[in-house]
Amino acid sequence: MLLYIGTYSTRGSKGIYVYRLDTTSGALTPVGVAAGSPNNPSFLALHPNGKSLYAVGESSGAGDGGGPVVSFAVDPATGIPGLRNQQSSRGTGPCFLSLDREGKCALVANYGGGSVAILPIGLEGQLLPAPAAIPLRGTLGPRKDRQDAPHGHAIQVDRDNRFAIAADLGQDRLFVYRFDAAKATLTPNDPAGIATRPGAGPRHLAFHPTAPYVFVINELDSTLTSYRYAAAQGALTEIQTISTVPDQAAGSNFPAEICVHPSGRFIYGSNRGRDSIVAFAVDPASGRLRLIGHFPTRGKNPRHFAIDPSGEFLIAANQDSDNLVVFRIQSSTGNLAPTGATADIPSPVCVCFAPGT
């Protein structure tokens, strides 16, 4: 099974790395490096057909002040991506990238620009220009050190490909947009979204694969919130907010990634500071969460992690210790058990599995 690892351009990083996961042992074997990686190719997304890989360059640099969004063609023989083309994110510091369910559009969150943008995808997988950035407007949160401005941190479409939800860390808000894949447009929905708890700092979100729930991990107060999602209206209703750490008072912590197990039974989040993965069981009838446990990532600053499509393995990317660590997911309990497999990669910040490999 192939996987792609985005990195920050520090400590000798060469860009986007390609590895192969042995689905029996969990061992990781290097395959190569993407040609033409931008500076800080942090967040990645693969096209549903597996032929194209997309990345944001987490920086400024384009003529309009936006950071780069890059398209790569994946070599069908080797799995190694090669540069195809590049467009502007239309805002500074693009930090998140996702594709719609049909693979027709790339959606980008600009952290520094306080905006989101949508880029059409051409027939050959190339990126077309984003018409304009969509500013995130509202009221700033109470944390003056981190909520000094709008900070778009994620945007994803729902299962029906009709609405997109954006998380704004700076304004403690989830914005909801009506999404049109054919026209490549985002239009403010009515209702326009929902406010989180003051000072929560919503960062990333994940949809349940079958039930009407959305889960959001909050960076600034170390919590995870479950929402009931009315797909027909694009409306969110809070169900529960639960801590991602066992003791809120003991040291600083900044949650980062969130992922729902393919079965829908478990949900996981990463804790930077505590350097752990927290696991919860999901009640399918109510959307409420029950703590399973906290599992050390065997490294420092787990900025990201991913679960393979079969749901058997979780790979944690420890940014500050320059390593990937492979865990086996126990299907009956959701517990994580280290396989002993690791890989040394400079400043890994995103893990992306290739579909169908």
Secondary structure as UniProt FT lines:
FT   STRAND          2..7
FT   TURN            11..12
FT   STRAND          17..21
FT   TURN            23..25
FT   STRAND          28..33
FT   STRAND          41..46
FT   TURN            48..49
FT   STRAND          52..57
FT   TURN            63..64
FT   STRAND          68..74
FT   TURN            76..78
FT   STRAND          81..88
FT   STRAND          94..99
FT   TURN            101..102
FT   STRAND          105..110
FT   TURN            111..114
FT   STRAND          115..121
FT   TURN            123..124
FT   STRAND          134..135
FT   TURN            144..146
FT   STRAND          152..157
FT   TURN            159..160
FT   STRAND          163..168
FT   TURN            169..172
FT   STRAND          173..180
FT   TURN            181..184
FT   STRAND          185..195
FT   TURN            198..199
FT   STRAND          202..207
FT   STRAND          213..218
FT   TURN            219..222
FT   STRAND          223..230
FT   TURN            231..234
FT   STRAND          235..243
FT   TURN            248..249
FT   STRAND          254..260
FT   TURN            262..263
FT   STRAND          266..272
FT   TURN            273..275
FT   STRAND          276..282
FT   TURN            284..286
FT   STRAND          289..296
FT   STRAND          302..307
FT   TURN            309..310
FT   STRAND          313..318
FT   TURN            319..322
FT   STRAND          323..329
FT   TURN            331..333
FT   STRAND          336..344
FT   STRAND          348..353
FT   TURN            355..356
//
